[in-house]
Each structure stands twice: as C-alpha cells, then as structure tokens.
Amino acid sequence: MTHFLSALAGVIAVIVIAYCMYRAVMRARTPQGAVGWMIFLGTAPWLAVPAFLFLGRNRFREFAAERHRSLELRRRVAKEAVGLADVEPGPSRLGAFSHLVGLPGTDSNDFHLLLNGEATFEAIFDAVDEAKSYVCVQFYTIVDDELGNALAERLIAAAQRGVAVRLLYDSIGSYTLSTAYLERLRASGVEVAARRLAHWPPWRLQINFRNHRKIVIVDGTTGFLGGHNVSDDYMGRGKQFDHWRDTHIWMRGPVVSQLQLAFLEDWHWASGDSLAEPLSWRTEPQEAGMTGLIAPMGPSDDMDTGTLFFVLAAQQAKARLWIATPYFVPDGDVSSALAAAALRGVDVRVIVPENSDSFLLWLAAFAFFDPIRKAGVKVYRYGKGFMHQKILLIDNDLACVGTANLDNRSFRLNFETMAIVNDSNFAGEVEAMLQADLESSILLERALKDQRAIVRYGAPFARLFAPIL
C-alpha cells in the first residue's frame, strides 16, 4: 500500500510539473520566459511549482482584456479631450517614442530635476498645499511612517478645504499599509483606490502585474514623476541604508495632461470610475519652451513597450548613452542593443548600485555584465548608500526620468511611466547630476570569473530567474 501511494504521488507530481511546463510554454510572452520556467520547473520542481502558481501567467488573457478597457479609455480621452486633441506634434527626435506610446511630443513645457527625497517631497507637499481644484496621487509603495503621515496630513488638509483628492496605491507594493491609515483618509474626504487582490490563487496577478508608477498631479497644471515612493527609506532614514539616491522630475505645460492620462487609466482600472470629465485638460504654455513626451508602458500594451523603449534609446544614441538603474537584468534584445551602440562608438555607461535592496537581482546582474563590457559598455557601481533612480541620457539633448528599471519586470510585468525631455539645457542638468554620481562610483573592471566565489558561482544560477525578476 505504501509503495502504491508513493507511486501515485510520483505520478501526480509528474502530471502537475508537466502541466505547469505546458502552461509556461503556451502563455509566456517571450522564448526566454518559457525557457526560464522550463529550467526552473525541471530542476527545482518543489520550489518552482508553488512559484508558478503565484507568478505564472495563465490568467493573462483575461487580465489583458479587462485592462484593455482602461487603455481604450485613455486613448479615447487623448483624442477627444479639449486641450489634448489639438496638441501639435513635437520634433522628429521624439518621433519613434511617440509612435511607440501613441502620444505626440509636446512643446512649451518646463521641467526641473528633484534630487533625492527632501527636495522631491518638499516640492510635492508645497504643490498639494497650493492646490485649488484637485490632487491626484499615485505611489507603488506607501508606508505608515513619518513621511507617510506627512503625506496624509497634506491630503487631508486639502480635502477639508474643498479640494478633490484621489489617492491610488498598489496592493502588493503597499502590503504593509494599515487599514487605519486608509480609513483616516477616507473619513476626511479623500477618495482611495487600489486594484483588489485576485481571489485565487491569492495575489497572483498583482504579484506579476504591479502598478509601479509614482505620479502626482495638481490641478492638471503641475506634475511629478520619478523613482521615489512614500517611505522613510527614500528620505535616507531607513534601517538598511543611510543614504538613498533617487530622482524625481517636476513638470508644467501640455505634457502634464499626458501624465494625467496615465493616472486616468490606472484609476479606471482600480475603481471603475472615469475621470475624463472631472479633470482639467487645459494647460498653460511655459516660457521655458521645452519639448517633452510622457511614455506610459505596461504588460497589456499591444507591443512590448517597456523593452522597445530601451531598444529605441540605444538606437537613438549617436554619441552618448548613460543609464542609471537600480537593477540590471536585461533581456537579449536590450543587452544586444546596448552592445551594438557601444560597437558603433557610442559612449555607453551603466550606473548600478554597489549595494542593493534585493540580493537575487544584485547577484543576477553580474551574469549580464561581461557580454556588454566586451562590446565596450562601461559599468559603474555606485557606492554611496543605495541608488534607486531610473535615468537615461541620450547624446546632449535627450533625457528620460521615470519609474522603469532595466529588468524584465519593468519590461513586461509592471506598469511604468517615463518622461522624455528633448532639450539641451535639461540634458545638461542631467549630465551634471550623473557626473556627480559617477564620482561616487567605481568602474567595474573584473570579469565574472575573477569575482569572489558567491558571485562567480551564484550569478549564473540567479540568471535563471531573470525572466521573472
């Protein structure tokens, strides 16, 4: 009887593993993703099967169909809203990005960099305090700590003086956020929304398809976007890092309406409510006259927008491509695009943190450095605390700031947003910022085979998880 039960358990296990492999092959959006799951399921099934049940994509079609309705709302508003429909296309330098996201480059904007948490949240809080009509706030992570309560106080004060306040958060990114925090906001008149967790398996879609955007919009005229979340960690008050290097961008002008489109789409997805009418779509042209474009991207897009964004950036570069990213786990397309740019003579530099908040991501990155370094890409490791910014500098006139990391999760699994600015003065500010970061960084000169044992032997195995990192 014991032998029979053991044999039956073995047969069931084989069937379950085979079924998971079948689903991985049929549902994966890339060959790399399918191969990654196949290897994981075949070599470590007792770990891989539970992981697949939480991270697998077998409900992606249903998810995409639901999300597409919110995407269509965004597209319809972009065509019909007064103030958006008559936007003149920007220069051809943004043309490829414009075609990718279906939005035109806009002129007459103003952009400013906000370095690190103190400058970022001081600017956001000042804007919220001055709000007259409405405030739209969206963060991936909100923590009920000193910074989180400071944000709550500002939102509550705005709501109490008659400003319409809407707060959107991600259920996974903000999994520690207390019910008391949310109820306090709701009791004060703040509308709060988050996409509810899947019924079964628990949290499945949200673990994969997280809303990683960090957006603040005030009165439809002022916008903020970047890498900061609402947590004391981002102010350099965390237990793990005493310095947190991050960047946000402040913006005014027609580009704010494009940023508002991303929030509108996410709010509809989370709450079912359309904000097309309550929001203002008219913005004043700015004397700074900068050209810009907002690039929303996500797993329900018609194309792999996240991957193509980085590929286009590499193709656009003629003399320089500098990238700052906290995580470097590229797919084959992006890795090849960076290598090809370097082979063309482009000065390609990638700045990553020396220390990371994710050991597996940190370890996997070492498996991707050698191929691009052989092509001439320079990899720098930022050693002052932790670097979390997401920045691209292309030549002397194009700069990108936003939420997208250089990893598969941002390429295909998360909802992200990047601001693309075509202006030489702004690009000069980004260059000066990155030059300062490079001064706190060390050039990586050792190949993987010369790294210490945990990296030398661990990185190739960590790389197997790349499709789901």
C-alpha positions, 0 to 999 in steps of 0.5 A: 500500500505504501509503495502504491501511494508513493507511486501515485504521488510520483505520478501526480507530481509528474502530471502537475510539473508537466502541466505547469511546463505546458502552461509556461510554454503556451502563455509566456510572452517571450522564448526566454520566459518559457525557457526560464520556467522550463529550467526552473520547473525541471530542476527545482520542481518543489520550489518552482511549482508553488512559484508558478502558481503565484507568478505564472501567467495563465490568467493573462488573457483575461487580465489583458482584456479587462485592462484593455478597457482602461487603455481604450479609455485613455486613448479615447480621452487623448483624442477627444479631450479639449486641450489634448486633441489639438496638441501639435506634434513635437520634433522628429527626435521624439518621433519613434517614442511617440509612435511607440506610446501613441502620444505626440511630443509636446512643446512649451513645457518646463521641467526641473530635476528633484534630487533625492527625497527632501527636495522631491517631497518638499516640492510635492507637499508645497504643490498639494498645499497650493492646490485649488481644484484637485490632487491626484496621487499615485505611489507603488509603495506607501508606508505608515511612517513619518513621511507617510503621515506627512503625506496624509496630513497634506491630503487631508488638509486639502480635502477639508478645504474643498479640494478633490483628492484621489489617492491610488496605491498598489496592493502588493507594493503597499502590503504593509499599509494599515487599514487605519491609515486608509480609513483616516483618509477616507473619513476626511474626504479623500477618495482611495483606490487600489486594484483588489487582490485576485481571489485565487490563487491569492495575489497572483496577478498583482504579484506579476502585474504591479502598478509601479508608477509614482505620479502626482498631479495638481490641478492638471497644471503641475506634475511629478514623476520619478523613482521615489515612493512614500517611505522613510527609506527614500528620505535616507532614514531607513534601517538598511541604508543611510543614504538613498539616491533617487530622482524625481522630475517636476513638470508644467505645460501640455505634457502634464495632461499626458501624465494625467492620462496615465493616472486616468487609466490606472484609476479606471482600472482600480475603481471603475470610475472615469475621470475624463470629465472631472479633470482639467485638460487645459494647460498653460504654455511655459516660457521655458519652451521645452519639448517633452513626451510622457511614455506610459508602458505596461504588460497589456500594451499591444507591443512590448513597450517597456523593452522597445523603449530601451531598444529605441534609446540605444538606437537613438544614441549617436554619441552618448548613452548613460543609464542609471538603474537600480537593477540590471537584468536585461533581456537579449534584445536590450543587452544586444542593443546596448552592445551594438551602440557601444560597437558603433562608438557610442559612449555607453555607461551603466550606473548600478548600485554597489549595494542593493535592496534585493540580493537575487537581482544584485547577484543576477546582474553580474551574469549580464555584465561581461557580454556588454563590457566586451562590446565596450559598455562601461559599468559603474557601481555606485557606492554611496548608500543605495541608488534607486533612480531610473535615468537615461541620457541620450547624446546632449539633448535627450533625457528620460526620468521615470519609474522603469528599471532595466529588468524584465519586470519593468519590461513586461510585468509592471506598469511604468511611466517615463518622461522624455525631455528633448532639450539641451539645457535639461540634458545638461542638468542631467549630465551634471547630476550623473557626473556627480554620481559617477564620482561616487562610483567605481568602474567595474573592471573584473570579469565574472570569473575573477569575482569572489566565489558567491558571485562567480558561482551564484550569478549564473544560477540567479540568471535563471530567474531573470525572466521573472525578476 
